[in-house]
Amino acid sequence: MKEKGFSLLELMIALAVAAIIATFAVPAYRTHVAKAHRVDAASALTRAVQFVETARLAQTSEGVDAITLSAGLDQAPSNGAPVYRVAVLPESPTNGGYAIEAVPIAAAPMYDDGCGAFVIDATGLRWNHTPGTTDPHDAAQSAACWAGKG
């Protein structure tokens, strides 16, 4: 009677194949997750712009500083664990009346991402900067970040 089962060699070959697949799959998965987070940040800013523009049309004498984002609009993604905090920035001489910024949260997975914070202003200008600074990334890098590629 012949016994059925796997030999140690067969088991080691299967383990080696699984390790090779994991070597390529894990980085690809992380890249995909980072791209999804960047797209979440960009879409959160678009929703926030729509909210602010609607609120500006509805108000008469108050400034944009009085506009605060409601729950769900103040983070990205809008539900679940936040990865970015979204806030309305005050008017400056160059932003057309307001700017909205999505800053990665310190304990979240995108904190060390090369795209950093996402910003869009009332003129439609979109750019990125490293959290803690106001120096914008170059135009090509910001365009890649807004496309989700980073």
C-alpha positions as CSV (number, residue, x, y, z in Angstrom):
1,M,0.0,0.0,0.0
2,K,1.4,3.4,-1.1
3,E,1.1,6.3,1.4
4,K,-0.3,9.6,0.1
5,G,1.1,13.0,1.1
6,F,3.6,15.7,0.2
7,S,7.4,15.3,0.4
8,L,9.5,17.9,2.1
9,L,10.8,18.9,-1.4
10,E,7.4,19.5,-2.8
11,L,6.4,21.6,0.2
12,M,9.6,23.7,-0.1
13,I,9.0,24.3,-3.8
14,A,5.4,25.4,-3.0
15,L,6.7,27.7,-0.3
16,A,9.3,29.2,-2.6
17,V,6.7,29.9,-5.3
18,A,4.4,31.6,-2.7
19,A,7.4,33.7,-1.5
20,I,8.2,34.8,-5.1
21,I,4.5,35.8,-5.7
22,A,4.4,37.7,-2.4
23,T,7.6,39.6,-3.3
24,F,5.8,41.2,-6.3
25,A,2.3,41.3,-4.9
26,V,2.9,43.2,-1.6
27,P,4.6,46.3,-3.2
28,A,2.0,46.4,-6.0
29,Y,-0.8,46.3,-3.3
30,R,0.9,49.1,-1.3
31,T,1.2,51.2,-4.5
32,H,-2.5,50.6,-5.3
33,V,-3.5,51.6,-1.7
34,A,-1.5,54.8,-1.9
35,K,-3.0,55.7,-5.2
36,A,-6.5,55.2,-3.8
37,H,-5.7,57.4,-0.8
38,R,-4.5,60.2,-3.1
39,V,-7.6,59.9,-5.2
40,D,-9.7,60.1,-2.0
41,A,-7.9,63.3,-1.0
42,A,-8.5,64.9,-4.4
43,S,-12.1,64.0,-4.4
44,A,-12.6,65.2,-0.8
45,L,-11.2,68.6,-1.9
46,T,-13.6,68.7,-4.9
47,R,-16.6,68.0,-2.6
48,A,-15.3,70.6,-0.1
49,V,-15.0,73.2,-2.9
50,Q,-18.6,72.5,-4.0
51,F,-19.7,73.0,-0.4
52,V,-17.8,76.2,0.1
53,E,-19.0,77.7,-3.2
54,T,-22.6,76.9,-2.3
55,A,-22.2,78.4,1.1
56,R,-20.6,81.5,-0.3
57,L,-23.5,82.0,-2.7
58,A,-26.0,81.6,0.2
59,Q,-24.4,84.0,2.6
60,T,-24.7,87.8,2.5
61,S,-22.2,89.6,4.7
62,E,-20.1,86.9,6.5
63,G,-16.7,86.0,5.1
64,V,-15.4,82.6,4.0
65,D,-13.7,82.3,7.4
66,A,-17.1,81.6,8.9
67,I,-17.6,78.6,6.7
68,T,-16.7,75.3,8.4
69,L,-16.8,71.9,6.8
70,S,-19.4,69.5,8.1
71,A,-18.7,66.0,9.3
72,G,-17.6,63.8,6.4
73,L,-16.3,66.8,4.4
74,D,-13.6,67.4,7.0
75,Q,-11.7,64.2,6.3
76,A,-10.7,61.8,3.6
77,P,-12.0,59.3,3.1
78,S,-15.4,60.7,4.2
79,N,-16.3,57.6,6.3
80,G,-14.1,55.2,8.3
81,A,-10.6,55.9,9.6
82,P,-9.4,59.3,8.4
83,V,-6.2,59.5,6.4
84,Y,-6.3,63.2,5.6
85,R,-7.8,66.2,7.5
86,V,-9.6,68.7,5.3
87,A,-9.9,72.3,6.3
88,V,-10.8,75.7,4.7
89,L,-7.9,78.1,4.8
90,P,-8.4,81.9,5.1
91,E,-8.3,84.3,2.2
92,S,-4.9,85.5,1.0
93,P,-3.8,87.9,-1.7
94,T,-3.2,85.0,-4.2
95,N,-5.9,82.4,-3.5
96,G,-9.0,84.1,-4.8
97,G,-11.0,84.1,-1.6
98,Y,-10.2,80.8,0.1
99,A,-8.1,77.6,-0.2
100,I,-8.9,74.1,1.0
101,E,-6.2,71.8,2.2
102,A,-6.1,68.1,2.9
103,V,-3.2,67.3,5.2
104,P,-2.1,63.7,6.0
105,I,-2.7,62.6,9.5
106,A,0.5,61.8,11.5
107,A,-0.5,58.3,12.5
108,A,-2.1,57.5,9.1
109,P,-0.4,55.5,6.2
110,M,0.1,58.6,3.9
111,Y,2.0,60.7,6.4
112,D,5.4,60.1,4.8
113,D,4.0,60.1,1.2
114,G,5.9,62.2,-1.3
115,C,2.8,64.1,-2.3
116,G,2.3,65.5,1.2
117,A,-0.7,67.9,1.6
118,F,-3.1,68.6,-1.2
119,V,-4.4,72.2,-1.7
120,I,-7.0,73.7,-4.1
121,D,-7.9,77.4,-4.1
122,A,-10.9,79.5,-5.3
123,T,-9.1,80.1,-8.6
124,G,-8.9,76.4,-9.3
125,L,-5.1,76.2,-8.8
126,R,-4.2,72.7,-7.5
127,W,-0.9,72.0,-5.8
128,N,0.9,70.0,-3.1
129,H,3.4,70.8,-0.4
130,T,5.2,69.0,2.4
131,P,3.2,69.1,5.6
132,G,4.6,71.8,7.9
133,T,5.8,74.0,5.0
134,T,4.1,76.1,2.4
135,D,6.7,75.6,-0.3
136,P,4.8,74.0,-3.3
137,H,6.1,70.9,-5.1
138,D,7.0,71.5,-8.7
139,A,4.1,71.5,-11.2
140,A,4.8,68.1,-12.7
141,Q,5.0,66.4,-9.3
142,S,1.7,68.1,-8.2
143,A,0.0,67.0,-11.4
144,A,1.1,63.4,-10.8
145,C,-0.1,63.5,-7.2
146,W,-3.5,64.9,-8.3
147,A,-3.8,62.1,-10.9
148,G,-3.1,59.6,-8.0
149,K,0.3,58.5,-9.3
150,G,2.5,60.5,-6.9
